[in-house]
Amino acid sequence: MQLVVFALNKEEYGVDISAVNGILRAKKFTIKSIPGSSKEVDGMINLRGKINYVLNLRAKFGFEYTDRDEESKFIMLNINEGNTGWIVDEVTDIVKIDDTHFQSVPQAIYGINTNYIQGIGQIDDRVIIILNPDSMLTAEDYSVINTHEA
Amino acid sequence: MNNQHLQPARYGSIDVNNIKLTDVIDISFLQKFQDDFAKGVGLASVTVDPDGTPVTKPSSYIRFCANYTHSTDIGDKRCAESHRKGGEEAARTGKPVVYECHAGLIDFAAPIMLEGRLIGTILGGQVLTSAPEEEKYRRIAKEIGVDADEYVEASKEARILSKESIESAANVLFIVANSMSKAAYQQLKLRSVVQTLSDSAHQISATMQELAASASSVSDNQNELNNEIKNVNAVTGKIDEVMDFIKDIADETRLLGLNAAIEAARAGEAGLGFSVVAQEIRNLSSDSKQTVGKIKELTTIIKESVDKTVRMGNGTTATIEQQAAAIEQVTASIEEISSLTELLSDLATQA
C-alpha cells in the first residue's frame, strides 16, 4: 500500500494514495462557508469551475483551531463523487508500506465514533495513523452538503 | 612641540636679544638732554656705543680738550685709550666710575646696561677737583706735542668741582639713561610678546577653522555613509522578496512532485519510472527550500549588521556635533583673546 503522509497538530497521518486525486495549496483558494453545516465542514472551494467541499480535520479530531497558513494543503479525495478535500497542516511524504507494517485497530479501541481509522502504519520509529476517507463524514454532514448541492 | 616661536625673539627689525642703544633711546632726545645737562652742570659729555664710537655730538667740550688734546694724533689716541679704560671699568662694575684722564682732567664713565649687557656708555667730565698744577700740563703738552703755554692757559678754563658733585652728575646721567633704556626695552619685549601672542591666536583661529571645516566634512561623509548603509538594507529587503518568490516556486515544485507521485501511483506498474522522477523533483524542491532558508539567515545577519552600523554611525554623528560645538566655543574664546591682544598691542605701542 502507498500512503500520502500529512501532518496535523504535529502528528503524522496517512491516507491510501489511490483515494487521492491531488494536492492543492490552501492559500491559493478562498473557502466559502456553508450556512448550517457542522463545524467539521469548513466550506466549499471553486476548483476549475467545480464546487468542492473541504473538511476541517482539526475540528473533526477536536484539536485546537488554527488559521490556515503558508504551508496548509488541501488533500482532494475520491469520495462523495470526487469533490471532497481535507485541510491539513502540511503534506510531508509519499511512502510505501507493506502488510507486515500495517496493523488494524481493534474494534474495542476505536468504537462507533472512530471508525474512520483504517489502521496504524509503522515505518522505523514513525507511527502513522491511516485514515479511511469514506468514513470521515457522518450521514448528517452529507445531508447538509447534498442539501446545499440540490 | 616646538616652543621656539613662543619666545619673544624679534619685534619688527629689532632683535631683543641683541639690542642696540639706538633701539631703546631716541638719540635726538638724548642729545638735547645731554646738551642741557652739560650746560647746566658745567660738564662736558658724549655718549658712545660699546665699541667707543660716539652716538651723540659732544656737549660743552672745553677748548683744552677740543682744540689742544684732540688736535694731535697722539693726544687723540691717548684720549680714546683713556675713554676705553674708563668705559671698561664702568661696564665691569656696572656703576659709574670717576677717574683721572691721561691729560690730568677728571672724567666719569656711566654704563648703560640692559639685562647685564653693556649697550653704551655716557662719558663726561673735563673738570678738575682743584686748581691745575702748571708743571703737570707742561709735561703732558710735551708728550702729546702741543704748545705748553697755551695748554696751561687752556687748563685754567676747566671748571673746578668737588668729587661729590662729579659723582652725583655721573649718577644722574647713569640713572636717567638706564631707566630710559630699561623702560624702552620692556616695552619692546612686551610688543614682541604681544606680537607672538597675536600670531599664535591667529594661528589657532586658522587651525580651528580648518578643524570646523573638517568636522563638517566628516559629518557629511557620515551622513552619506548612513544613507549608503540604508541602501544596503533596502537591497537586502529586495533579496528577501526574491527569496520569498524562490521559496514559493520551490513549494509549487514540491507540490508538483507530490501530485506527480500520486498520478504515478494511479498508473500502477506503468507509473513506476515516473514515480522516481516525481521523487527527484521533490528532493530538488526540498534542496531549494533549504538554500532559501540559509540565504535568509545570511540576509538577517546582514540586516542586523547594518542596523548596528547605522546605530554606530548615529553615535559618530552625535560625537561630531559635540566636537563642532566645542570648536565653536574655542573659536569664540580665541576671538576674545585676539581682541585682548589688540588692546595690549595698543598699550605697548603707546610710547
Contacts between the chains, C-beta under 8 A, distances in Angstrom:
chain1	res1	chain2	res2	distance
A	2	B	265	5.0
A	4	B	258	7.5
A	4	B	262	6.9
A	17	B	261	7.7
A	17	B	262	5.8
A	17	B	265	4.3
A	17	B	266	7.7
A	18	B	265	6.7
A	18	B	266	6.7
A	20	B	262	5.2
A	21	B	262	7.6
A	22	B	259	5.1
A	22	B	262	6.2
A	23	B	255	5.8
A	23	B	258	5.0
A	23	B	259	5.7
A	23	B	262	7.2
A	24	B	255	7.8
A	25	B	251	6.9
A	25	B	252	7.5
A	25	B	255	6.2
A	71	B	251	7.9
A	73	B	255	7.8
A	91	B	255	8.0
A	91	B	258	5.8
A	94	B	258	6.5
A	94	B	261	4.5
A	94	B	262	7.4
A	94	B	265	7.6
A	94	B	278	8.0
